Amino acid sequence: MNQRLGVFGLAMLALLIPSRLFAQSTPVITGQIQGIQLCQESLCGSTVFVGQFQGQVGDNPDASGGVVVAVNHEPLSSNPGVPVAITGGSWVLATSANPMSGSVLGGTLMNNGNNTFTVTALLQVLEEGQGAFIIFGLLSHNQFPPALAWIAIQP
């Protein structure tokens, strides 16, 4: 069921974001992000995540680098299956090529009921490229610091 809700979230993003912003990013950005949550929005003004990216950036199918994502969101729901809105934020991806950055246009955080949250967000490329890509995955509060495992995919 959670997988269906994640797909539903992606479909809703496609409907809510103007098509010119939802175009595939240039350069292409796809891959995996493993990392941690550094700070909560209530303490830092944004919920901040850092991680290691491994995947494709442009023509390089084996790019790696650091990523920082800062998001603002509605208060997390304590009820399983209830998504809350990601309302904005920013991100940076630094590989051996030029660093890329942009805005978090929106998305959802859904309580899975086991101290984990499914994350879906649309990231707009503003520096060193254009278009957008999606991050989708899991945030686990079952350890400290909270861990994340996300994928970056093209719309």
N, C-alpha and C positions, 0 to 999 in steps of 0.2 A: 504494500500500500504506500509506503514512504517513497518508493521509486516513482509511482504514479503521480504522487503529489509534487515531486521534484520536476517531473516532466510538465505537469500542469503549471508550475511556477514559471518554467521557461516559456511555455506558450503564452502565459499572461504577460511576461516581459515583452514578447514579440508584438503583442497587441498594443501595449502601452507606450512603447518607444517609437518615435517617428522612424520610418524606414531608412531615411538618409543617415541616421545615427546607428542603425542596427546592421549596417553593411559589414561584411567581413573585414577584419583589421588588415591594414597594409603597414608594415609587413605582417605576414601570418604569425600568430602566436598560439601555439598549442603545446601542451605538456602537463607535467605533474608538479605540484607544489607541496612540500612537506615542511611543517614548521610549528610555531607556537603562538599563543596569544600573549602579548606583552603587557597589555593594560586594558582595563575596562573603561567604557565611556564615562561612567560616573566618577572616575578618578582622573582621567586624562582628557576628557572632552570628546574623545573618539575611542572606539575599540580598535586597538592596534595589533596587527599580526605581522610577524616576520617569518620568512622561510627561504628554502632553497628551491629554485626552479630548475627543472631539467626537461628539455623538449626542443621544439622547433621555434626559431625566431627567424623570419624571412627565409633565406635559402639555406640556413644552417640547421640541419636536422638534429644536431647534437649540442645545442646551446645550453649553457648552465649559467646560473648567477643568483643573485639575491633579489628578493622581492619584499616590499613593505606595502601593506594594505591597511588603510585607516578608514573605518566605516562609522557612520552614525545610524542608529536604529531605534525603533520603538522598544519599550521595556519588554524583555523576554517573557513569554508566557510560561506559566507553570503547568499548563494543561497540554498533555501529549497531542500531537497532530494539529496544533494551532500555530500557524505562521504569523510572524510579525514583520513589518516592513523595514527594509534597509532604506534609509532616506537620503543617503549621499555619502560622500567621502572622497578619498584620493588614493592613488597607488603609484609605485615606482618599481620598475624592473631593470636591474643593472646586470648586463652581461658583458662579454669582452667587446661587443660593439657599443655604440652609443646607448646611454641609459634612455629608457622610454618611460613616459608617465602619462597620467590622465586622471579622469574623474570616475567615481563610482556613481552610476546613474540611478541605481535602484536594485531591488532584489528582495529576498526573504530569508529569514532565519526561522526554521521550524523545529519545535521541541519534539524529539523522537520518543520521549518518555523514559529514557535510560541514561539521562545526564549527557546526552549527545544532541546535536542540532544539525539539521541539514541546511547547508548554506547554498544559495543561488544568487548570483549577482552579475549585473551587466557592467562591464568596465569599458569606458570610452578612451581611445587613444588620442591624446592631445599634443604630445611632444615626440618628435622623431617618428611620426606615423599618423595614421588616421583610421577611422572606423571604430569597431568595437569587438570585444570578445567576451565570453562568459566564463565565470568560475563556478564550479559546482563541486560539492563534496561534504565532508563531515568535520565538525568541530566537536571535540570530546572534552567535557569537563570532569572526566573520571580520573584525572591525574593533575598534578600541578608542576609546571604551568600547563594550562589547557593545550591540547595538541590539535593540529589540523592536518587533513589530507584532502587536497583539492585537485581538480583537473581544470586546465584552461582549454576551452574549445571554441571553435569559430561558430558564429550563429548560422 
